[in-house]
Amino acid sequence: MDLSKADLDLIDSRLEKVSYRKGDIILKVGEEVPYQYYVEDGCLRTFFQDKKGKGHTLQFAVNDWWISDYTAFINSRKAIMNIECIQDATVYRMTYQQLESIYRDVPQVESFFRRKLERAFASFQNRILSTMADSAQERYLLFLKAYPEVDRSVKNYHIASYLGIATETLSRIRKRLAKE
């Protein structure tokens, strides 16, 4: 995006820079969802717990990624997911109203976000299809392409929960791939 200094200053004035520590829970199920977050540095994840208490990671957000409970954020509902900081992080956050005002005042940002959302939707759709059709190893290899820095810096159980497999299965896959 080619933005003027005035546009950049306007956007910057509507963002709030916040730092979180590893282990911080930024959002809990049932809470209001006032923000979406842009990750400048660090790693966050969205997750939910099923009825048996098992955690399921839906998304990771690393440098230059956006994250929120979008269903709740966009529809002004209570959170259906949690957001956890899994590495110390610096993020910028904005409310839905701030985002709308940026769209209004800097129209090229709305086009930029639309393209980002289209790619994110396609990515989620591909992930669903992969979960239904691909083996655990194939899903892990796709994960490595999408999140190469996450694989090296987060706990195995987070990755396993994202892939929908047991931690032991992930360990076996990694050992098998290391031998190849």
ZATILO-387872 format. One record per atom (N, C-alpha, C, O): x, y, z; residue in three letters. Coordinates in steps of 0.2 Angstrom, whole numbers, padded with zeros to 4 digits, always signed. Layout:
N
XYZALA/...
***
This chain:
180
+0004-0006+0000MET/+0000+0000+0000MET/+0004+0006+0000MET/+0009+0007+0004MET/+0003+0011-0004ASP/+0006+0017-0004ASP/+0002+0022-0001ASP/-0003+0025-0003ASP/+0004+0024+0005LEU/+0000+0029+0010LEU/+0004+0035+0011LEU/+0011+0035+0011LEU/+0001+0040+0011SER/+0004+0047+0013SER/+0006+0047+0020SER/+0004+0043+0024SER/+0011+0051+0022LYS/+0013+0052+0029LYS/+0007+0054+0033LYS/+0006+0052+0039LYS/+0002+0058+0031ALA/-0004+0060+0034ALA/-0008+0054+0036ALA/-0011+0053+0041ALA/-0009+0050+0031ASP/-0013+0043+0031ASP/-0010+0039+0037ASP/-0013+0036+0041ASP/-0003+0038+0036LEU/+0000+0034+0041LEU/-0001+0037+0048LEU/-0002+0033+0053LEU/+0000+0043+0049ASP/-0001+0046+0056ASP/-0008+0045+0058ASP/-0009+0044+0064ASP/-0013+0046+0054LEU/-0020+0045+0056LEU/-0021+0038+0058LEU/-0024+0037+0063LEU/-0018+0033+0054ILE/-0019+0026+0056ILE/-0016+0025+0063ILE/-0018+0021+0067ILE/-0009+0027+0064ASP/-0006+0026+0070ASP/-0009+0029+0076ASP/-0009+0027+0081ASP/-0013+0035+0075SER/-0016+0038+0080SER/-0022+0034+0083SER/-0025+0035+0088SER/-0024+0029+0079ARG/-0030+0025+0081ARG/-0028+0018+0083ARG/-0033+0014+0084ARG/-0022+0017+0083LEU/-0019+0010+0086LEU/-0016+0011+0093LEU/-0013+0016+0094LEU/-0017+0006+0097GLU/-0014+0006+0103GLU/-0009+0001+0104GLU/-0010-0005+0103GLU/-0002+0003+0105LYS/+0003-0002+0106LYS/+0003-0005+0113LYS/+0003-0002+0118LYS/+0003-0012+0113VAL/+0003-0015+0120VAL/+0008-0021+0120VAL/+0009-0024+0115VAL/+0011-0022+0125SER/+0015-0028+0126SER/+0012-0033+0131SER/+0009-0032+0136SER/+0013-0040+0129TYR/+0011-0045+0133TYR/+0016-0050+0134TYR/+0021-0050+0131TYR/+0016-0054+0140ARG/+0021-0058+0142ARG/+0018-0065+0140ARG/+0012-0067+0140ARG/+0023-0070+0139LYS/+0021-0077+0138LYS/+0017-0079+0143LYS/+0018-0078+0149LYS/+0011-0083+0141GLY/+0007-0085+0146GLY/+0001-0081+0147GLY/-0004-0083+0150GLY/+0001-0074+0145ASP/-0005-0070+0146ASP/-0010-0072+0142ASP/-0010-0074+0136ASP/-0016-0072+0145ILE/-0023-0074+0141ILE/-0026-0067+0140ILE/-0028-0063+0144ILE/-0026-0065+0134ILE/-0028-0059+0131ILE/-0036-0058+0131ILE/-0039-0053+0132ILE/-0039-0064+0129LEU/-0046-0065+0128LEU/-0048-0071+0131LEU/-0045-0076+0130LEU/-0054-0071+0135LYS/-0057-0078+0137LYS/-0064-0078+0134LYS/-0067-0074+0133LYS/-0065-0085+0133VAL/-0072-0086+0131VAL/-0077-0083+0136VAL/-0077-0083+0142VAL/-0082-0080+0133GLY/-0088-0077+0136GLY/-0087-0069+0137GLY/-0091-0066+0139GLY/-0081-0067+0136GLU/-0079-0060+0137GLU/-0081-0056+0131GLU/-0082-0059+0125GLU/-0082-0049+0131GLU/-0083-0045+0126GLU/-0077-0045+0122GLU/-0071-0046+0124GLU/-0077-0044+0115VAL/-0071-0044+0111VAL/-0070-0037+0108VAL/-0073-0036+0102VAL/-0067-0033+0111PRO/-0066-0026+0109PRO/-0061-0025+0104PRO/-0061-0019+0100PRO/-0056-0029+0103TYR/-0051-0028+0099TYR/-0049-0033+0094TYR/-0051-0039+0095TYR/-0046-0031+0088GLN/-0042-0036+0084GLN/-0035-0033+0085GLN/-0033-0028+0087GLN/-0030-0038+0084TYR/-0023-0037+0086TYR/-0019-0038+0080TYR/-0020-0043+0076TYR/-0014-0033+0079TYR/-0009-0034+0074TYR/-0002-0036+0077TYR/+0000-0032+0082TYR/+0001-0041+0076VAL/+0007-0044+0079VAL/+0013-0040+0076VAL/+0015-0042+0070VAL/+0016-0036+0080GLU/+0023-0033+0078GLU/+0028-0038+0079GLU/+0033-0039+0075GLU/+0028-0041+0085ASP/+0033-0046+0087ASP/+0030-0051+0092ASP/+0026-0049+0096ASP/+0032-0057+0091GLY/+0030-0062+0096GLY/+0025-0067+0093GLY/+0025-0068+0087GLY/+0022-0071+0097CYS/+0017-0076+0094CYS/+0011-0077+0099CYS/+0012-0077+0105CYS/+0005-0077+0096LEU/-0001-0078+0099LEU/-0005-0083+0096LEU/-0003-0085+0091LEU/-0010-0086+0100ARG/-0014-0091+0097ARG/-0021-0090+0099ARG/-0022-0088+0105ARG/-0026-0092+0095THR/-0033-0093+0097THR/-0034-0100+0098THR/-0032-0104+0094THR/-0038-0102+0103PHE/-0040-0109+0105PHE/-0046-0109+0108PHE/-0049-0104+0111PHE/-0049-0115+0108PHE/-0055-0116+0112PHE/-0054-0123+0116PHE/-0050-0127+0114PHE/-0058-0124+0121GLN/-0058-0130+0124GLN/-0065-0134+0123GLN/-0070-0131+0123GLN/-0065-0140+0121ASP/-0071-0144+0119ASP/-0074-0146+0126ASP/-0071-0144+0131ASP/-0079-0150+0126LYS/-0083-0152+0132LYS/-0079-0156+0136LYS/-0081-0157+0142LYS/-0074-0160+0134LYS/-0070-0164+0138LYS/-0064-0160+0141LYS/-0060-0163+0144LYS/-0063-0154+0139GLY/-0058-0150+0142GLY/-0052-0150+0138GLY/-0046-0147+0140GLY/-0052-0153+0132LYS/-0046-0153+0127LYS/-0046-0147+0123LYS/-0051-0144+0121LYS/-0040-0144+0123GLY/-0038-0138+0119GLY/-0037-0139+0112GLY/-0034-0144+0110GLY/-0040-0134+0108HIS/-0039-0135+0101HIS/-0037-0128+0098HIS/-0040-0123+0099HIS/-0031-0128+0095THR/-0028-0121+0092THR/-0031-0120+0086THR/-0031-0125+0081THR/-0034-0115+0085LEU/-0037-0113+0078LEU/-0032-0109+0074LEU/-0032-0110+0068LEU/-0028-0104+0077GLN/-0024-0100+0073GLN/-0018-0098+0077GLN/-0019-0097+0083GLN/-0012-0097+0074PHE/-0007-0094+0077PHE/-0006-0087+0073PHE/-0008-0086+0067PHE/-0003-0082+0077ALA/-0002-0076+0074ALA/+0005-0074+0076ALA/+0007-0073+0082ALA/+0009-0073+0071VAL/+0016-0071+0072VAL/+0017-0064+0069VAL/+0013-0061+0066VAL/+0024-0062+0068ASN/+0025-0056+0065ASN/+0021-0054+0059ASN/+0021-0058+0054ASN/+0018-0048+0059ASP/+0014-0046+0053ASP/+0008-0050+0052ASP/+0005-0050+0046ASP/+0005-0053+0057TRP/-0001-0056+0056TRP/-0006-0053+0061TRP/-0005-0050+0065TRP/-0013-0054+0059TRP/-0018-0051+0063TRP/-0022-0057+0066TRP/-0022-0063+0064TRP/-0025-0056+0072ILE/-0028-0061+0076ILE/-0034-0058+0080ILE/-0033-0052+0083ILE/-0039-0061+0081SER/-0045-0060+0085SER/-0050-0065+0085SER/-0048-0070+0082SER/-0055-0065+0089ASP/-0060-0069+0088ASP/-0065-0066+0084ASP/-0069-0062+0086ASP/-0064-0067+0077TYR/-0068-0063+0072TYR/-0075-0063+0072TYR/-0079-0059+0071TYR/-0078-0069+0074THR/-0085-0070+0074THR/-0088-0065+0079THR/-0093-0062+0078THR/-0085-0065+0085ALA/-0087-0061+0090ALA/-0085-0053+0089ALA/-0090-0049+0090ALA/-0079-0052+0086PHE/-0077-0045+0085PHE/-0082-0042+0080PHE/-0084-0036+0081PHE/-0083-0045+0075ILE/-0087-0042+0069ILE/-0094-0041+0071ILE/-0098-0037+0069ILE/-0097-0046+0075ASN/-0104-0047+0076ASN/-0106-0044+0083ASN/-0112-0045+0085ASN/-0101-0041+0087SER/-0102-0038+0094SER/-0105-0043+0098SER/-0110-0042+0102SER/-0102-0049+0098ARG/-0104-0055+0102ARG/-0099-0056+0108ARG/-0094-0054+0107ARG/-0101-0061+0112LYS/-0096-0063+0117LYS/-0091-0068+0114LYS/-0093-0071+0109LYS/-0085-0068+0116ALA/-0080-0073+0114ALA/-0082-0080+0114ALA/-0084-0082+0119ALA/-0080-0084+0108ILE/-0081-0091+0108ILE/-0074-0094+0108ILE/-0074-0100+0108ILE/-0069-0090+0108MET/-0062-0093+0109MET/-0058-0089+0113MET/-0060-0083+0116MET/-0052-0091+0115ASN/-0047-0088+0119ASN/-0042-0086+0115ASN/-0040-0089+0110ASN/-0038-0081+0117ILE/-0032-0079+0114ILE/-0026-0079+0119ILE/-0027-0076+0125ILE/-0021-0082+0118GLU/-0016-0083+0123GLU/-0009-0081+0119GLU/-0008-0082+0113GLU/-0005-0078+0123CYS/+0001-0075+0121CYS/+0006-0081+0123CYS/+0007-0083+0128CYS/+0009-0084+0117ILE/+0013-0090+0119ILE/+0021-0088+0118ILE/+0025-0093+0119ILE/+0022-0082+0116GLN/+0029-0079+0116GLN/+0028-0072+0118GLN/+0023-0069+0116GLN/+0033-0069+0122ASP/+0032-0062+0123ASP/+0030-0058+0117ASP/+0033-0060+0111ASP/+0026-0054+0117ALA/+0023-0051+0111ALA/+0022-0043+0112ALA/+0020-0041+0117ALA/+0023-0040+0106THR/+0021-0033+0105THR/+0016-0032+0100THR/+0017-0035+0094THR/+0010-0030+0101VAL/+0005-0030+0097VAL/+0002-0023+0096VAL/+0003-0018+0101VAL/-0002-0021+0091TYR/-0006-0015+0090TYR/-0013-0018+0090TYR/-0015-0023+0087TYR/-0017-0014+0094ARG/-0024-0016+0094ARG/-0029-0011+0092ARG/-0027-0005+0093ARG/-0034-0012+0089MET/-0039-0007+0088MET/-0046-0010+0088MET/-0047-0016+0088MET/-0051-0006+0090THR/-0058-0008+0090THR/-0061-0008+0083THR/-0058-0006+0079THR/-0067-0011+0083TYR/-0071-0011+0077TYR/-0072-0004+0074TYR/-0072-0003+0068TYR/-0074+0000+0079GLN/-0076+0007+0077GLN/-0070+0011+0074GLN/-0070+0015+0070GLN/-0064+0010+0077GLN/-0058+0013+0075GLN/-0056+0010+0068GLN/-0054+0014+0063GLN/-0057+0003+0067LEU/-0056+0001+0060LEU/-0061+0004+0055LEU/-0059+0006+0050LEU/-0067+0004+0057GLU/-0072+0007+0052GLU/-0070+0015+0051GLU/-0071+0017+0045GLU/-0068+0018+0056SER/-0066+0025+0054SER/-0059+0026+0050SER/-0059+0030+0046SER/-0055+0021+0050ILE/-0049+0021+0046ILE/-0052+0019+0039ILE/-0049+0022+0034ILE/-0056+0014+0038TYR/-0059+0013+0032TYR/-0062+0019+0028TYR/-0061+0021+0023TYR/-0066+0023+0032ARG/-0069+0029+0030ARG/-0064+0034+0028ARG/-0065+0037+0023ARG/-0059+0035+0032ASP/-0054+0041+0031ASP/-0048+0039+0026ASP/-0045+0043+0023ASP/-0047+0032+0026VAL/-0041+0030+0021VAL/-0044+0024+0017VAL/-0043+0019+0019VAL/-0048+0026+0012PRO/-0051+0020+0008PRO/-0047+0015+0006PRO/-0049+0009+0005PRO/-0041+0016+0004GLN/-0036+0011+0002GLN/-0035+0005+0007GLN/-0033+0000+0005GLN/-0036+0007+0013VAL/-0035+0002+0019VAL/-0041-0003+0018VAL/-0039-0009+0020VAL/-0047-0001+0017GLU/-0052-0005+0016GLU/-0051-0010+0011GLU/-0052-0016+0012GLU/-0048-0008+0005SER/-0047-0013+0000SER/-0041-0018+0002SER/-0041-0024+0000SER/-0036-0015+0006PHE/-0031-0019+0008PHE/-0033-0025+0013PHE/-0032-0031+0012PHE/-0038-0023+0017PHE/-0041-0028+0022PHE/-0045-0033+0019PHE/-0045-0039+0021PHE/-0049-0030+0014ARG/-0053-0035+0010ARG/-0049-0041+0007ARG/-0051-0047+0007ARG/-0043-0039+0004ARG/-0039-0044+0001ARG/-0036-0048+0006ARG/-0035-0054+0005ARG/-0034-0046+0012LYS/-0031-0050+0017LYS/-0037-0055+0020LYS/-0035-0061+0021LYS/-0043-0052+0020LEU/-0048-0057+0023LEU/-0050-0062+0018LEU/-0051-0068+0019LEU/-0050-0060+0011GLU/-0051-0065+0006GLU/-0045-0071+0006GLU/-0047-0077+0006GLU/-0039-0069+0007ARG/-0034-0074+0008ARG/-0035-0078+0014ARG/-0033-0084+0014ARG/-0037-0075+0020ALA/-0038-0078+0026ALA/-0043-0083+0025ALA/-0043-0089+0028ALA/-0049-0081+0022PHE/-0054-0086+0021PHE/-0052-0092+0017PHE/-0054-0098+0019PHE/-0049-0091+0012ALA/-0046-0096+0008ALA/-0042-0101+0012ALA/-0042-0107+0011ALA/-0037-0098+0016SER/-0033-0102+0020SER/-0037-0106+0025SER/-0035-0112+0026SER/-0042-0103+0028PHE/-0046-0107+0033PHE/-0050-0113+0029PHE/-0050-0119+0032PHE/-0052-0111+0023GLN/-0056-0117+0019GLN/-0051-0122+0017GLN/-0053-0128+0018GLN/-0045-0120+0015ASN/-0040-0126+0014ASN/-0038-0130+0020ASN/-0037-0136+0019ASN/-0038-0126+0025ARG/-0036-0130+0032ARG/-0042-0135+0033ARG/-0040-0141+0035ARG/-0048-0133+0033ILE/-0053-0138+0034ILE/-0053-0144+0029ILE/-0054-0149+0031ILE/-0052-0142+0023LEU/-0051-0148+0018LEU/-0045-0152+0020LEU/-0046-0159+0019LEU/-0040-0150+0022SER/-0034-0153+0023SER/-0035-0158+0029SER/-0033-0164+0029SER/-0039-0155+0034THR/-0040-0159+0040THR/-0045-0165+0039THR/-0044-0170+0042THR/-0049-0164+0034MET/-0054-0170+0032MET/-0050-0175+0027MET/-0052-0181+0027MET/-0045-0173+0023ALA/-0043-0177+0018ALA/-0036-0179+0019ALA/-0034-0184+0016ALA/-0031-0175+0022ASP/-0024-0177+0022ASP/-0022-0181+0028ASP/-0026-0180+0034ASP/-0017-0184+0028SER/-0014-0188+0034SER/-0011-0183+0038SER/-0010-0177+0037SER/-0010-0185+0044ALA/-0007-0181+0049ALA/+0000-0178+0047ALA/+0002-0172+0048ALA/+0004-0182+0044GLN/+0011-0180+0041GLN/+0010-0175+0036GLN/+0013-0170+0036GLN/+0005-0176+0031GLU/+0004-0171+0026GLU/+0001-0164+0029GLU/+0003-0159+0027GLU/-0003-0164+0034ARG/-0005-0158+0038ARG/+0001-0155+0041ARG/+0002-0148+0041ARG/+0005-0159+0044TYR/+0011-0156+0047TYR/+0016-0152+0042TYR/+0018-0147+0043TYR/+0017-0155+0036LEU/+0021-0152+0031LEU/+0018-0146+0029LEU/+0021-0141+0027LEU/+0011-0146+0028LEU/+0008-0139+0026LEU/+0009-0134+0031LEU/+0010-0128+0030LEU/+0008-0136+0038PHE/+0009-0132+0043PHE/+0016-0129+0043PHE/+0017-0123+0044PHE/+0021-0133+0042LEU/+0028-0130+0041LEU/+0029-0125+0036LEU/+0033-0120+0037LEU/+0025-0126+0030LYS/+0026-0120+0025LYS/+0022-0114+0027LYS/+0025-0109+0026LYS/+0017-0115+0031ALA/+0013-0109+0033ALA/+0016-0105+0039ALA/+0016-0099+0039ALA/+0019-0109+0044TYR/+0022-0106+0050TYR/+0029-0109+0051TYR/+0030-0112+0056TYR/+0034-0108+0047PRO/+0040-0110+0048PRO/+0043-0108+0055PRO/+0047-0112+0058PRO/+0042-0102+0057GLU/+0045-0099+0063GLU/+0042-0102+0069GLU/+0045-0102+0074GLU/+0035-0104+0068VAL/+0031-0106+0074VAL/+0034-0113+0076VAL/+0034-0114+0082VAL/+0035-0117+0071ASP/+0038-0124+0073ASP/+0044-0124+0077ASP/+0044-0128+0081ASP/+0048-0119+0076ARG/+0054-0119+0080ARG/+0053-0116+0087ARG/+0058-0116+0091ARG/+0048-0112+0088SER/+0048-0108+0094SER/+0042-0109+0099SER/+0041-0106+0104SER/+0037-0114+0097VAL/+0032-0115+0102VAL/+0032-0122+0104VAL/+0035-0127+0101VAL/+0028-0124+0109LYS/+0028-0131+0112LYS/+0024-0135+0107LYS/+0020-0134+0103LYS/+0026-0142+0107ASN/+0024-0147+0103ASN/+0016-0148+0104ASN/+0012-0149+0099ASN/+0014-0147+0110TYR/+0006-0148+0111TYR/+0002-0143+0108TYR/-0004-0144+0106TYR/+0005-0137+0107HIS/+0001-0132+0103HIS/+0001-0133+0096HIS/-0005-0133+0093HIS/+0006-0136+0093ILE/+0006-0138+0086ILE/+0002-0144+0085ILE/-0002-0144+0080ILE/+0002-0149+0089ALA/-0002-0155+0089ALA/-0009-0153+0089ALA/-0013-0155+0086ALA/-0011-0148+0094SER/-0018-0146+0094SER/-0020-0143+0088SER/-0026-0143+0086SER/-0016-0139+0085TYR/-0018-0135+0079TYR/-0019-0141+0073TYR/-0024-0140+0069TYR/-0015-0146+0073LEU/-0016-0151+0068LEU/-0021-0156+0069LEU/-0023-0160+0065LEU/-0024-0156+0076GLY/-0029-0161+0077GLY/-0026-0168+0079GLY/-0029-0173+0077GLY/-0020-0168+0081ILE/-0017-0175+0083ILE/-0014-0175+0090ILE/-0013-0169+0093ILE/-0012-0180+0092ALA/-0009-0181+0099ALA/-0002-0179+0098ALA/+0001-0179+0093ALA/+0001-0176+0104THR/+0008-0174+0104THR/+0013-0180+0102THR/+0018-0179+0099THR/+0011-0186+0104GLU/+0015-0192+0103GLU/+0015-0193+0095GLU/+0020-0195+0092GLU/+0010-0192+0092THR/+0009-0193+0085THR/+0014-0188+0081THR/+0018-0190+0077THR/+0014-0182+0084LEU/+0018-0176+0081LEU/+0026-0178+0082LEU/+0030-0178+0077LEU/+0027-0181+0088SER/+0034-0183+0089SER/+0036-0189+0084SER/+0042-0189+0081SER/+0032-0194+0083ARG/+0033-0199+0078ARG/+0034-0196+0071ARG/+0039-0198+0067ARG/+0030-0191+0069ILE/+0031-0189+0062ILE/+0037-0185+0062ILE/+0041-0186+0057ILE/+0039-0181+0067ARG/+0046-0177+0066ARG/+0052-0182+0066ARG/+0056-0181+0062ARG/+0051-0188+0070LYS/+0057-0193+0070LYS/+0057-0196+0063LYS/+0063-0197+0060LYS/+0051-0197+0060ARG/+0051-0201+0053ARG/+0054-0196+0048ARG/+0058-0198+0044ARG/+0052-0189+0048LEU/+0055-0185+0044LEU/+0062-0183+0044LEU/+0066-0182+0040LEU/+0064-0183+0051ALA/+0072-0182+0052ALA/+0076-0188+0049ALA/+0082-0187+0047ALA/+0073-0194+0048LYS/+0077-0200+0045LYS/+0077-0199+0038LYS/+0081-0202+0035LYS/+0072-0196+0035GLU/+0072-0196+0027GLU/+0077-0191+0024GLU/+0077-0190+0018GLU/
***
